Amino acid sequence: MIREEDIRWDEKGLVPCIIQDYETGRVLTLAYMNRESFRISKERGLTCFWSRSRKELWLKGETSGNYQHIVTMEADCDADALLVRVKKDGPACHLGNNSCFDTDLRINFEEDAHE
């Protein structure tokens, strides 16, 4: 598991985190951690984020019961983004969807490339 001192935090003290379902490989959400939420995540084994809009810590599942149990946590090659693989207790999205990435933009790049 990545160490806090290895992460390249941005100018606001944040690092983007891609949250992925450990069992299916599906991307669940993109969130941000600060140093405190990173420490909490490592200590508790649950995803904890920094809410940029509310400016407060956010333990995923605290109100909904849809906790995300961390299986692995890795940094990318530049250590400025994290990939967190989780086993989840319920929907990842606050709208009740399995993933926050459930909006189909109806773009087919293969077909568009041939036009």
PDB file as gemmi writes it, atoms N, CA and C in Angstrom:
CRYST1    1.000    1.000    1.000  90.00  90.00  90.00 P 1                      
ATOM      1  N   MET A   1       0.855  -1.184   0.000  1.00  0.00           N  
ATOM      2  CA  MET A   1       0.000   0.000   0.000  1.00  0.00           C  
ATOM      3  C   MET A   1       0.895   1.238   0.000  1.00  0.00           C  
ATOM      4  N   ILE A   2       0.484   2.233  -0.712  1.00  0.00           N  
ATOM      5  CA  ILE A   2       1.242   3.476  -0.871  1.00  0.00           C  
ATOM      6  C   ILE A   2       1.380   4.224   0.463  1.00  0.00           C  
ATOM      7  N   ARG A   3       2.516   4.880   0.637  1.00  0.00           N  
ATOM      8  CA  ARG A   3       2.754   5.675   1.843  1.00  0.00           C  
ATOM      9  C   ARG A   3       2.409   7.137   1.585  1.00  0.00           C  
ATOM     10  N   GLU A   4       1.941   7.811   2.611  1.00  0.00           N  
ATOM     11  CA  GLU A   4       1.540   9.218   2.504  1.00  0.00           C  
ATOM     12  C   GLU A   4       2.664  10.101   1.957  1.00  0.00           C  
ATOM     13  N   GLU A   5       3.879   9.864   2.404  1.00  0.00           N  
ATOM     14  CA  GLU A   5       5.008  10.706   1.983  1.00  0.00           C  
ATOM     15  C   GLU A   5       5.394  10.483   0.520  1.00  0.00           C  
ATOM     16  N   ASP A   6       4.894   9.413  -0.087  1.00  0.00           N  
ATOM     17  CA  ASP A   6       5.186   9.143  -1.495  1.00  0.00           C  
ATOM     18  C   ASP A   6       4.224   9.847  -2.453  1.00  0.00           C  
ATOM     19  N   ILE A   7       3.115  10.337  -1.933  1.00  0.00           N  
ATOM     20  CA  ILE A   7       2.085  10.946  -2.786  1.00  0.00           C  
ATOM     21  C   ILE A   7       2.459  12.378  -3.138  1.00  0.00           C  
ATOM     22  N   ARG A   8       2.198  12.740  -4.393  1.00  0.00           N  
ATOM     23  CA  ARG A   8       2.396  14.122  -4.846  1.00  0.00           C  
ATOM     24  C   ARG A   8       1.051  14.844  -4.747  1.00  0.00           C  
ATOM     25  N   TRP A   9       0.837  15.500  -3.615  1.00  0.00           N  
ATOM     26  CA  TRP A   9      -0.395  16.228  -3.349  1.00  0.00           C  
ATOM     27  C   TRP A   9      -0.423  17.484  -4.212  1.00  0.00           C  
ATOM     28  N   ASP A  10      -1.606  17.872  -4.699  1.00  0.00           N  
ATOM     29  CA  ASP A  10      -1.692  19.096  -5.513  1.00  0.00           C  
ATOM     30  C   ASP A  10      -1.593  20.331  -4.624  1.00  0.00           C  
ATOM     31  N   GLU A  11      -1.728  21.500  -5.231  1.00  0.00           N  
ATOM     32  CA  GLU A  11      -1.574  22.769  -4.497  1.00  0.00           C  
ATOM     33  C   GLU A  11      -2.628  22.970  -3.415  1.00  0.00           C  
ATOM     34  N   LYS A  12      -3.729  22.231  -3.488  1.00  0.00           N  
ATOM     35  CA  LYS A  12      -4.777  22.309  -2.464  1.00  0.00           C  
ATOM     36  C   LYS A  12      -4.643  21.179  -1.435  1.00  0.00           C  
ATOM     37  N   GLY A  13      -3.584  20.376  -1.579  1.00  0.00           N  
ATOM     38  CA  GLY A  13      -3.368  19.272  -0.660  1.00  0.00           C  
ATOM     39  C   GLY A  13      -4.233  18.064  -0.949  1.00  0.00           C  
ATOM     40  N   LEU A  14      -4.648  17.908  -2.213  1.00  0.00           N  
ATOM     41  CA  LEU A  14      -5.540  16.817  -2.609  1.00  0.00           C  
ATOM     42  C   LEU A  14      -4.875  15.899  -3.629  1.00  0.00           C  
ATOM     43  N   VAL A  15      -5.399  14.685  -3.710  1.00  0.00           N  
ATOM     44  CA  VAL A  15      -4.990  13.745  -4.745  1.00  0.00           C  
ATOM     45  C   VAL A  15      -6.264  13.081  -5.277  1.00  0.00           C  
ATOM     46  N   PRO A  16      -6.425  12.992  -6.608  1.00  0.00           N  
ATOM     47  CA  PRO A  16      -7.605  12.312  -7.162  1.00  0.00           C  
ATOM     48  C   PRO A  16      -7.502  10.803  -6.957  1.00  0.00           C  
ATOM     49  N   CYS A  17      -8.657  10.189  -6.695  1.00  0.00           N  
ATOM     50  CA  CYS A  17      -8.719   8.748  -6.446  1.00  0.00           C  
ATOM     51  C   CYS A  17      -9.769   8.127  -7.342  1.00  0.00           C  
ATOM     52  N   ILE A  18      -9.350   7.181  -8.143  1.00  0.00           N  
ATOM     53  CA  ILE A  18     -10.275   6.385  -8.940  1.00  0.00           C  
ATOM     54  C   ILE A  18     -10.669   5.199  -8.066  1.00  0.00           C  
ATOM     55  N   ILE A  19     -11.969   5.028  -7.861  1.00  0.00           N  
ATOM     56  CA  ILE A  19     -12.461   3.926  -7.049  1.00  0.00           C  
ATOM     57  C   ILE A  19     -13.004   2.857  -7.989  1.00  0.00           C  
ATOM     58  N   GLN A  20     -12.500   1.634  -7.846  1.00  0.00           N  
ATOM     59  CA  GLN A  20     -12.828   0.543  -8.755  1.00  0.00           C  
ATOM     60  C   GLN A  20     -13.354  -0.648  -7.953  1.00  0.00           C  
ATOM     61  N   ASP A  21     -14.386  -1.297  -8.479  1.00  0.00           N  
ATOM     62  CA  ASP A  21     -14.917  -2.501  -7.860  1.00  0.00           C  
ATOM     63  C   ASP A  21     -13.887  -3.617  -8.017  1.00  0.00           C  
ATOM     64  N   TYR A  22     -13.449  -4.172  -6.918  1.00  0.00           N  
ATOM     65  CA  TYR A  22     -12.410  -5.206  -6.917  1.00  0.00           C  
ATOM     66  C   TYR A  22     -12.853  -6.454  -7.676  1.00  0.00           C  
ATOM     67  N   GLU A  23     -14.118  -6.797  -7.561  1.00  0.00           N  
ATOM     68  CA  GLU A  23     -14.603  -8.037  -8.155  1.00  0.00           C  
ATOM     69  C   GLU A  23     -14.931  -7.918  -9.638  1.00  0.00           C  
ATOM     70  N   THR A  24     -15.473  -6.781 -10.073  1.00  0.00           N  
ATOM     71  CA  THR A  24     -15.897  -6.643 -11.467  1.00  0.00           C  
ATOM     72  C   THR A  24     -14.954  -5.798 -12.311  1.00  0.00           C  
ATOM     73  N   GLY A  25     -14.134  -4.980 -11.677  1.00  0.00           N  
ATOM     74  CA  GLY A  25     -13.257  -4.070 -12.397  1.00  0.00           C  
ATOM     75  C   GLY A  25     -13.942  -2.784 -12.836  1.00  0.00           C  
ATOM     76  N   ARG A  26     -15.211  -2.655 -12.559  1.00  0.00           N  
ATOM     77  CA  ARG A  26     -15.975  -1.455 -12.956  1.00  0.00           C  
ATOM     78  C   ARG A  26     -15.498  -0.237 -12.173  1.00  0.00           C  
ATOM     79  N   VAL A  27     -15.326   0.885 -12.861  1.00  0.00           N  
ATOM     80  CA  VAL A  27     -14.996   2.137 -12.182  1.00  0.00           C  
ATOM     81  C   VAL A  27     -16.261   2.625 -11.491  1.00  0.00           C  
ATOM     82  N   LEU A  28     -16.144   2.910 -10.202  1.00  0.00           N  
ATOM     83  CA  LEU A  28     -17.302   3.319  -9.419  1.00  0.00           C  
ATOM     84  C   LEU A  28     -17.430   4.825  -9.306  1.00  0.00           C  
ATOM     85  N   THR A  29     -16.330   5.497  -9.050  1.00  0.00           N  
ATOM     86  CA  THR A  29     -16.389   6.949  -8.894  1.00  0.00           C  
ATOM     87  C   THR A  29     -14.987   7.535  -8.953  1.00  0.00           C  
ATOM     88  N   LEU A  30     -14.938   8.842  -9.039  1.00  0.00           N  
ATOM     89  CA  LEU A  30     -13.708   9.607  -8.909  1.00  0.00           C  
ATOM     90  C   LEU A  30     -13.923  10.536  -7.731  1.00  0.00           C  
ATOM     91  N   ALA A  31     -13.037  10.481  -6.767  1.00  0.00           N  
ATOM     92  CA  ALA A  31     -13.159  11.330  -5.581  1.00  0.00           C  
ATOM     93  C   ALA A  31     -11.765  11.852  -5.239  1.00  0.00           C  
ATOM     94  N   TYR A  32     -11.682  12.653  -4.191  1.00  0.00           N  
ATOM     95  CA  TYR A  32     -10.406  13.242  -3.785  1.00  0.00           C  
ATOM     96  C   TYR A  32     -10.127  12.943  -2.327  1.00  0.00           C  
ATOM     97  N   MET A  33      -8.852  12.723  -2.028  1.00  0.00           N  
ATOM     98  CA  MET A  33      -8.416  12.559  -0.649  1.00  0.00           C  
ATOM     99  C   MET A  33      -7.456  13.681  -0.301  1.00  0.00           C  
ATOM    100  N   ASN A  34      -7.516  14.097   0.969  1.00  0.00           N  
ATOM    101  CA  ASN A  34      -6.460  14.929   1.522  1.00  0.00           C  
ATOM    102  C   ASN A  34      -5.665  14.037   2.473  1.00  0.00           C  
ATOM    103  N   ARG A  35      -4.679  14.592   3.148  1.00  0.00           N  
ATOM    104  CA  ARG A  35      -3.838  13.764   4.014  1.00  0.00           C  
ATOM    105  C   ARG A  35      -4.636  13.091   5.116  1.00  0.00           C  
ATOM    106  N   GLU A  36      -5.578  13.805   5.700  1.00  0.00           N  
ATOM    107  CA  GLU A  36      -6.362  13.240   6.792  1.00  0.00           C  
ATOM    108  C   GLU A  36      -7.266  12.106   6.302  1.00  0.00           C  
ATOM    109  N   SER A  37      -7.950  12.311   5.183  1.00  0.00           N  
ATOM    110  CA  SER A  37      -8.827  11.247   4.675  1.00  0.00           C  
ATOM    111  C   SER A  37      -8.011  10.043   4.218  1.00  0.00           C  
ATOM    112  N   PHE A  38      -6.799  10.279   3.708  1.00  0.00           N  
ATOM    113  CA  PHE A  38      -5.906   9.188   3.329  1.00  0.00           C  
ATOM    114  C   PHE A  38      -5.546   8.353   4.558  1.00  0.00           C  
ATOM    115  N   ARG A  39      -5.184   9.035   5.651  1.00  0.00           N  
ATOM    116  CA  ARG A  39      -4.834   8.328   6.894  1.00  0.00           C  
ATOM    117  C   ARG A  39      -6.017   7.526   7.425  1.00  0.00           C  
ATOM    118  N   ILE A  40      -7.198   8.140   7.426  1.00  0.00           N  
ATOM    119  CA  ILE A  40      -8.402   7.453   7.910  1.00  0.00           C  
ATOM    120  C   ILE A  40      -8.682   6.223   7.051  1.00  0.00           C  
ATOM    121  N   SER A  41      -8.564   6.372   5.740  1.00  0.00           N  
ATOM    122  CA  SER A  41      -8.793   5.252   4.825  1.00  0.00           C  
ATOM    123  C   SER A  41      -7.853   4.094   5.138  1.00  0.00           C  
ATOM    124  N   LYS A  42      -6.577   4.403   5.341  1.00  0.00           N  
ATOM    125  CA  LYS A  42      -5.603   3.354   5.641  1.00  0.00           C  
ATOM    126  C   LYS A  42      -5.867   2.715   7.001  1.00  0.00           C  
ATOM    127  N   GLU A  43      -6.199   3.526   7.998  1.00  0.00           N  
ATOM    128  CA  GLU A  43      -6.417   3.012   9.351  1.00  0.00           C  
ATOM    129  C   GLU A  43      -7.675   2.153   9.447  1.00  0.00           C  
ATOM    130  N   ARG A  44      -8.749   2.596   8.807  1.00  0.00           N  
ATOM    131  CA  ARG A  44     -10.038   1.907   8.937  1.00  0.00           C  
ATOM    132  C   ARG A  44     -10.303   0.880   7.844  1.00  0.00           C  
ATOM    133  N   GLY A  45      -9.562   0.979   6.737  1.00  0.00           N  
ATOM    134  CA  GLY A  45      -9.807   0.057   5.627  1.00  0.00           C  
ATOM    135  C   GLY A  45     -11.089   0.375   4.880  1.00  0.00           C  
ATOM    136  N   LEU A  46     -11.579   1.598   5.050  1.00  0.00           N  
ATOM    137  CA  LEU A  46     -12.782   2.092   4.379  1.00  0.00           C  
ATOM    138  C   LEU A  46     -12.437   3.376   3.642  1.00  0.00           C  
ATOM    139  N   THR A  47     -13.098   3.614   2.502  1.00  0.00           N  
ATOM    140  CA  THR A  47     -12.799   4.848   1.779  1.00  0.00           C  
ATOM    141  C   THR A  47     -13.327   6.061   2.530  1.00  0.00           C  
ATOM    142  N   CYS A  48     -12.455   7.027   2.647  1.00  0.00           N  
ATOM    143  CA  CYS A  48     -12.792   8.323   3.240  1.00  0.00           C  
ATOM    144  C   CYS A  48     -12.238   9.376   2.291  1.00  0.00           C  
ATOM    145  N   PHE A  49     -13.035  10.371   1.997  1.00  0.00           N  
ATOM    146  CA  PHE A  49     -12.648  11.375   1.015  1.00  0.00           C  
ATOM    147  C   PHE A  49     -12.753  12.779   1.595  1.00  0.00           C  
ATOM    148  N   TRP A  50     -12.259  13.730   0.830  1.00  0.00           N  
ATOM    149  CA  TRP A  50     -12.436  15.140   1.143  1.00  0.00           C  
ATOM    150  C   TRP A  50     -13.475  15.676   0.166  1.00  0.00           C  
ATOM    151  N   SER A  51     -14.571  16.205   0.704  1.00  0.00           N  
ATOM    152  CA  SER A  51     -15.603  16.804  -0.143  1.00  0.00           C  
ATOM    153  C   SER A  51     -15.168  18.221  -0.500  1.00  0.00           C  
ATOM    154  N   ARG A  52     -14.907  18.442  -1.770  1.00  0.00           N  
ATOM    155  CA  ARG A  52     -14.477  19.771  -2.219  1.00  0.00           C  
ATOM    156  C   ARG A  52     -15.607  20.780  -2.130  1.00  0.00           C  
ATOM    157  N   SER A  53     -16.838  20.351  -2.318  1.00  0.00           N  
ATOM    158  CA  SER A  53     -17.976  21.281  -2.274  1.00  0.00           C  
ATOM    159  C   SER A  53     -18.364  21.633  -0.833  1.00  0.00           C  
ATOM    160  N   ARG A  54     -18.370  20.633   0.051  1.00  0.00           N  
ATOM    161  CA  ARG A  54     -18.764  20.872   1.447  1.00  0.00           C  
ATOM    162  C   ARG A  54     -17.576  21.237   2.335  1.00  0.00           C  
ATOM    163  N   LYS A  55     -16.380  21.015   1.809  1.00  0.00           N  
ATOM    164  CA  LYS A  55     -15.147  21.279   2.548  1.00  0.00           C  
ATOM    165  C   LYS A  55     -15.116  20.543   3.885  1.00  0.00           C  
ATOM    166  N   GLU A  56     -15.382  19.231   3.801  1.00  0.00           N  
ATOM    167  CA  GLU A  56     -15.345  18.392   4.999  1.00  0.00           C  
ATOM    168  C   GLU A  56     -15.021  16.953   4.613  1.00  0.00           C  
ATOM    169  N   LEU A  57     -14.595  16.180   5.618  1.00  0.00           N  
ATOM    170  CA  LEU A  57     -14.338  14.765   5.402  1.00  0.00           C  
ATOM    171  C   LEU A  57     -15.640  14.032   5.129  1.00  0.00           C  
ATOM    172  N   TRP A  58     -15.543  12.973   4.342  1.00  0.00           N  
ATOM    173  CA  TRP A  58     -16.716  12.211   3.952  1.00  0.00           C  
ATOM    174  C   TRP A  58     -16.340  10.738   3.955  1.00  0.00           C  
ATOM    175  N   LEU A  59     -16.785  10.014   4.978  1.00  0.00           N  
ATOM    176  CA  LEU A  59     -16.584   8.566   5.046  1.00  0.00           C  
ATOM    177  C   LEU A  59     -17.698   7.926   4.224  1.00  0.00           C  
ATOM    178  N   LYS A  60     -17.328   7.332   3.084  1.00  0.00           N  
ATOM    179  CA  LYS A  60     -18.328   6.738   2.199  1.00  0.00           C  
ATOM    180  C   LYS A  60     -19.093   5.660   2.950  1.00  0.00           C  
ATOM    181  N   GLY A  61     -20.418   5.785   2.970  1.00  0.00           N  
ATOM    182  CA  GLY A  61     -21.277   4.815   3.627  1.00  0.00           C  
ATOM    183  C   GLY A  61     -21.726   5.210   5.021  1.00  0.00           C  
ATOM    184  N   GLU A  62     -21.169   6.283   5.542  1.00  0.00           N  
ATOM    185  CA  GLU A  62     -21.502   6.683   6.911  1.00  0.00           C  
ATOM    186  C   GLU A  62     -22.988   6.945   7.103  1.00  0.00           C  
ATOM    187  N   THR A  63     -23.627   7.560   6.115  1.00  0.00           N  
ATOM    188  CA  THR A  63     -25.074   7.807   6.235  1.00  0.00           C  
ATOM    189  C   THR A  63     -25.905   6.772   5.483  1.00  0.00           C  
ATOM    190  N   SER A  64     -25.391   6.237   4.390  1.00  0.00           N  
ATOM    191  CA  SER A  64     -26.164   5.300   3.558  1.00  0.00           C  
ATOM    192  C   SER A  64     -25.975   3.838   3.952  1.00  0.00           C  
ATOM    193  N   GLY A  65     -24.880   3.537   4.628  1.00  0.00           N  
ATOM    194  CA  GLY A  65     -24.550   2.142   4.920  1.00  0.00           C  
ATOM    195  C   GLY A  65     -23.824   1.454   3.775  1.00  0.00           C  
ATOM    196  N   ASN A  66     -23.575   2.183   2.686  1.00  0.00           N  
ATOM    197  CA  ASN A  66     -22.913   1.629   1.502  1.00  0.00           C  
ATOM    198  C   ASN A  66     -21.396   1.838   1.596  1.00  0.00           C  
ATOM    199  N   TYR A  67     -20.794   1.188   2.583  1.00  0.00           N  
ATOM    200  CA  TYR A  67     -19.352   1.326   2.793  1.00  0.00           C  
ATOM    201  C   TYR A  67     -18.572   0.698   1.655  1.00  0.00           C  
ATOM    202  N   GLN A  68     -17.353   1.196   1.470  1.00  0.00           N  
ATOM    203  CA  GLN A  68     -16.431   0.638   0.493  1.00  0.00           C  
ATOM    204  C   GLN A  68     -15.207   0.136   1.254  1.00  0.00           C  
ATOM    205  N   HIS A  69     -15.024  -1.181   1.266  1.00  0.00           N  
ATOM    206  CA  HIS A  69     -13.928  -1.816   1.992  1.00  0.00           C  
ATOM    207  C   HIS A  69     -12.711  -1.915   1.077  1.00  0.00           C  
ATOM    208  N   ILE A  70     -11.626  -1.293   1.476  1.00  0.00           N  
ATOM    209  CA  ILE A  70     -10.431  -1.230   0.633  1.00  0.00           C  
ATOM    210  C   ILE A  70      -9.733  -2.588   0.586  1.00  0.00           C  
ATOM    211  N   VAL A  71      -9.453  -3.039  -0.650  1.00  0.00           N  
ATOM    212  CA  VAL A  71      -8.686  -4.262  -0.870  1.00  0.00           C  
ATOM    213  C   VAL A  71      -7.253  -3.889  -1.240  1.00  0.00           C  
ATOM    214  N   THR A  72      -7.101  -2.965  -2.189  1.00  0.00           N  
ATOM    215  CA  THR A  72      -5.772  -2.481  -2.580  1.00  0.00           C  
ATOM    216  C   THR A  72      -5.831  -0.972  -2.784  1.00  0.00           C  
ATOM    217  N   MET A  73      -4.677  -0.346  -2.623  1.00  0.00           N  
ATOM    218  CA  MET A  73      -4.534   1.086  -2.876  1.00  0.00           C  
ATOM    219  C   MET A  73      -3.170   1.287  -3.532  1.00  0.00           C  
ATOM    220  N   GLU A  74      -3.178   1.847  -4.746  1.00  0.00           N  
ATOM    221  CA  GLU A  74      -1.947   2.023  -5.503  1.00  0.00           C  
ATOM    222  C   GLU A  74      -1.869   3.446  -6.052  1.00  0.00           C  
ATOM    223  N   ALA A  75      -0.652   3.895  -6.268  1.00  0.00           N  
ATOM    224  CA  ALA A  75      -0.436   5.188  -6.923  1.00  0.00           C  
ATOM    225  C   ALA A  75      -0.076   4.949  -8.379  1.00  0.00           C  
ATOM    226  N   ASP A  76      -0.347   5.945  -9.220  1.00  0.00           N  
ATOM    227  CA  ASP A  76       0.094   5.850 -10.607  1.00  0.00           C  
ATOM    228  C   ASP A  76       1.596   6.111 -10.673  1.00  0.00           C  
ATOM    229  N   CYS A  77       2.157   6.078 -11.871  1.00  0.00           N  
ATOM    230  CA  CYS A  77       3.612   6.180 -12.042  1.00  0.00           C  
ATOM    231  C   CYS A  77       4.189   7.506 -11.549  1.00  0.00           C  
ATOM    232  N   ASP A  78       3.384   8.564 -11.522  1.00  0.00           N  
ATOM    233  CA  ASP A  78       3.850   9.861 -11.033  1.00  0.00           C  
ATOM    234  C   ASP A  78       3.471  10.110  -9.579  1.00  0.00           C  
ATOM    235  N   ALA A  79       2.748   9.181  -8.982  1.00  0.00           N  
ATOM    236  CA  ALA A  79       2.269   9.282  -7.595  1.00  0.00           C  
ATOM    237  C   ALA A  79       1.382  10.511  -7.375  1.00  0.00           C  
ATOM    238  N   ASP A  80       0.665  10.929  -8.462  1.00  0.00           N  
ATOM    239  CA  ASP A  80      -0.232  12.075  -8.316  1.00  0.00           C  
ATOM    240  C   ASP A  80      -1.696  11.691  -8.544  1.00  0.00           C  
ATOM    241  N   ALA A  81      -1.976  10.391  -8.537  1.00  0.00           N  
ATOM    242  CA  ALA A  81      -3.342   9.872  -8.600  1.00  0.00           C  
ATOM    243  C   ALA A  81      -3.332   8.486  -7.961  1.00  0.00           C  
ATOM    244  N   LEU A  82      -4.460   8.127  -7.334  1.00  0.00           N  
ATOM    245  CA  LEU A  82      -4.567   6.832  -6.670  1.00  0.00           C  
ATOM    246  C   LEU A  82      -5.635   5.971  -7.328  1.00  0.00           C  
ATOM    247  N   LEU A  83      -5.401   4.673  -7.325  1.00  0.00           N  
ATOM    248  CA  LEU A  83      -6.389   3.682  -7.725  1.00  0.00           C  
ATOM    249  C   LEU A  83      -6.695   2.871  -6.474  1.00  0.00           C  
ATOM    250  N   VAL A  84      -7.969   2.909  -6.060  1.00  0.00           N  
ATOM    251  CA  VAL A  84      -8.391   2.211  -4.851  1.00  0.00           C  
ATOM    252  C   VAL A  84      -9.406   1.148  -5.272  1.00  0.00           C  
ATOM    253  N   ARG A  85      -9.063  -0.113  -5.057  1.00  0.00           N  
ATOM    254  CA  ARG A  85      -9.971  -1.214  -5.379  1.00  0.00           C  
ATOM    255  C   ARG A  85     -10.709  -1.601  -4.109  1.00  0.00           C  
ATOM    256  N   VAL A  86     -12.034  -1.720  -4.234  1.00  0.00           N  
ATOM    257  CA  VAL A  86     -12.875  -1.923  -3.054  1.00  0.00           C  
ATOM    258  C   VAL A  86     -13.879  -3.052  -3.258  1.00  0.00           C  
ATOM    259  N   LYS A  87     -14.334  -3.601  -2.144  1.00  0.00           N  
ATOM    260  CA  LYS A  87     -15.526  -4.440  -2.111  1.00  0.00           C  
ATOM    261  C   LYS A  87     -16.581  -3.564  -1.457  1.00  0.00           C  
ATOM    262  N   LYS A  88     -17.712  -3.415  -2.108  1.00  0.00           N  
ATOM    263  CA  LYS A  88     -18.705  -2.444  -1.649  1.00  0.00           C  
ATOM    264  C   LYS A  88     -19.931  -3.119  -1.047  1.00  0.00           C  
ATOM    265  N   ASP A  89     -20.560  -2.405  -0.130  1.00  0.00           N  
ATOM    266  CA  ASP A  89     -21.757  -2.916   0.540  1.00  0.00           C  
ATOM    267  C   ASP A  89     -23.047  -2.559  -0.188  1.00  0.00           C  
ATOM    268  N   GLY A  90     -22.981  -1.687  -1.166  1.00  0.00           N  
ATOM    269  CA  GLY A  90     -24.177  -1.266  -1.887  1.00  0.00           C  
ATOM    270  C   GLY A  90     -23.793  -0.322  -3.010  1.00  0.00           C  
ATOM    271  N   PRO A  91     -24.765   0.416  -3.542  1.00  0.00           N  
ATOM    272  CA  PRO A  91     -24.489   1.336  -4.649  1.00  0.00           C  
ATOM    273  C   PRO A  91     -23.377   2.333  -4.308  1.00  0.00           C  
ATOM    274  N   ALA A  92     -22.586   2.663  -5.307  1.00  0.00           N  
ATOM    275  CA  ALA A  92     -21.500   3.620  -5.118  1.00  0.00           C  
ATOM    276  C   ALA A  92     -21.977   5.060  -5.268  1.00  0.00           C  
ATOM    277  N   CYS A  93     -23.018   5.265  -6.066  1.00  0.00           N  
ATOM    278  CA  CYS A  93     -23.481   6.614  -6.398  1.00  0.00           C  
ATOM    279  C   CYS A  93     -24.564   7.083  -5.425  1.00  0.00           C  
ATOM    280  N   HIS A  94     -24.555   8.374  -5.128  1.00  0.00           N  
ATOM    281  CA  HIS A  94     -25.570   8.936  -4.231  1.00  0.00           C  
ATOM    282  C   HIS A  94     -26.969   8.897  -4.856  1.00  0.00           C  
ATOM    283  N   LEU A  95     -27.046   8.645  -6.171  1.00  0.00           N  
ATOM    284  CA  LEU A  95     -28.341   8.516  -6.847  1.00  0.00           C  
ATOM    285  C   LEU A  95     -28.873   7.086  -6.783  1.00  0.00           C  
ATOM    286  N   GLY A  96     -28.113   6.186  -6.135  1.00  0.00           N  
ATOM    287  CA  GLY A  96     -28.536   4.800  -6.007  1.00  0.00           C  
ATOM    288  C   GLY A  96     -28.045   3.900  -7.120  1.00  0.00           C  
ATOM    289  N   ASN A  97     -27.231   4.431  -8.017  1.00  0.00           N  
ATOM    290  CA  ASN A  97     -26.685   3.643  -9.119  1.00  0.00           C  
ATOM    291  C   ASN A  97     -25.471   2.844  -8.659  1.00  0.00           C  
ATOM    292  N   ASN A  98     -25.219   1.752  -9.341  1.00  0.00           N  
ATOM    293  CA  ASN A  98     -24.066   0.910  -9.022  1.00  0.00           C  
ATOM    294  C   ASN A  98     -22.761   1.687  -9.156  1.00  0.00           C  
ATOM    295  N   SER A  99     -22.696   2.567 -10.136  1.00  0.00           N  
ATOM    296  CA  SER A  99     -21.509   3.372 -10.408  1.00  0.00           C  
ATOM    297  C   SER A  99     -21.944   4.811 -10.677  1.00  0.00           C  
ATOM    298  N   CYS A 100     -21.070   5.749 -10.380  1.00  0.00           N  
ATOM    299  CA  CYS A 100     -21.347   7.149 -10.731  1.00  0.00           C  
ATOM    300  C   CYS A 100     -21.227   7.360 -12.239  1.00  0.00           C  
ATOM    301  N   PHE A 101     -20.645   6.391 -12.935  1.00  0.00           N  
ATOM    302  CA  PHE A 101     -20.459   6.479 -14.377  1.00  0.00           C  
ATOM    303  C   PHE A 101     -21.512   5.656 -15.106  1.00  0.00           C  
ATOM    304  N   ASP A 102     -22.776   5.970 -14.864  1.00  0.00           N  
ATOM    305  CA  ASP A 102     -23.884   5.274 -15.507  1.00  0.00           C  
ATOM    306  C   ASP A 102     -24.568   6.103 -16.590  1.00  0.00           C  
ATOM    307  N   THR A 103     -24.026   7.269 -16.916  1.00  0.00           N  
ATOM    308  CA  THR A 103     -24.618   8.123 -17.939  1.00  0.00           C  
ATOM    309  C   THR A 103     -23.961   7.839 -19.281  1.00  0.00           C  
ATOM    310  N   ASP A 104     -24.725   7.286 -20.201  1.00  0.00           N  
ATOM    311  CA  ASP A 104     -24.230   6.962 -21.534  1.00  0.00           C  
ATOM    312  C   ASP A 104     -24.321   8.217 -22.402  1.00  0.00           C  
ATOM    313  N   LEU A 105     -23.199   8.670 -22.906  1.00  0.00           N  
ATOM    314  CA  LEU A 105     -23.177   9.867 -23.745  1.00  0.00           C  
ATOM    315  C   LEU A 105     -23.527   9.567 -25.196  1.00  0.00           C  
ATOM    316  N   ARG A 106     -23.769   8.300 -25.503  1.00  0.00           N  
ATOM    317  CA  ARG A 106     -24.156   7.864 -26.851  1.00  0.00           C  
ATOM    318  C   ARG A 106     -23.111   8.256 -27.898  1.00  0.00           C  
ATOM    319  N   ILE A 107     -21.870   8.116 -27.525  1.00  0.00           N  
ATOM    320  CA  ILE A 107     -20.784   8.380 -28.461  1.00  0.00           C  
ATOM    321  C   ILE A 107     -20.140   7.045 -28.802  1.00  0.00           C  
ATOM    322  N   ASN A 108     -20.055   6.746 -30.080  1.00  0.00           N  
ATOM    323  CA  ASN A 108     -19.418   5.527 -30.522  1.00  0.00           C  
ATOM    324  C   ASN A 108     -18.190   5.953 -31.311  1.00  0.00           C  
ATOM    325  N   PHE A 109     -17.042   5.910 -30.685  1.00  0.00           N  
ATOM    326  CA  PHE A 109     -15.824   6.404 -31.316  1.00  0.00           C  
ATOM    327  C   PHE A 109     -15.411   5.581 -32.516  1.00  0.00           C  
ATOM    328  N   GLU A 110     -15.714   4.298 -32.515  1.00  0.00           N  
ATOM    329  CA  GLU A 110     -15.376   3.473 -33.665  1.00  0.00           C  
ATOM    330  C   GLU A 110     -16.137   3.919 -34.892  1.00  0.00           C  
ATOM    331  N   GLU A 111     -17.438   4.142 -34.764  1.00  0.00           N  
ATOM    332  CA  GLU A 111     -18.244   4.591 -35.902  1.00  0.00           C  
ATOM    333  C   GLU A 111     -17.854   6.003 -36.317  1.00  0.00           C  
ATOM    334  N   ASP A 112     -17.609   6.896 -35.352  1.00  0.00           N  
ATOM    335  CA  ASP A 112     -17.240   8.264 -35.651  1.00  0.00           C  
ATOM    336  C   ASP A 112     -15.919   8.349 -36.417  1.00  0.00           C  
ATOM    337  N   ALA A 113     -15.007   7.422 -36.161  1.00  0.00           N  
ATOM    338  CA  ALA A 113     -13.709   7.438 -36.817  1.00  0.00           C  
ATOM    339  C   ALA A 113     -13.792   7.096 -38.297  1.00  0.00           C  
ATOM    340  N   HIS A 114     -14.860   6.391 -38.704  1.00  0.00           N  
ATOM    341  CA  HIS A 114     -14.998   5.985 -40.096  1.00  0.00           C  
ATOM    342  C   HIS A 114     -15.805   6.985 -40.948  1.00  0.00           C  
ATOM    343  N   GLU A 115     -16.339   7.980 -40.333  1.00  0.00           N  
ATOM    344  CA  GLU A 115     -17.159   8.963 -41.088  1.00  0.00           C  
ATOM    345  C   GLU A 115     -16.321  10.054 -41.698  1.00  0.00           C  
TER     346      GLU A 115                                                      
END                                                                             
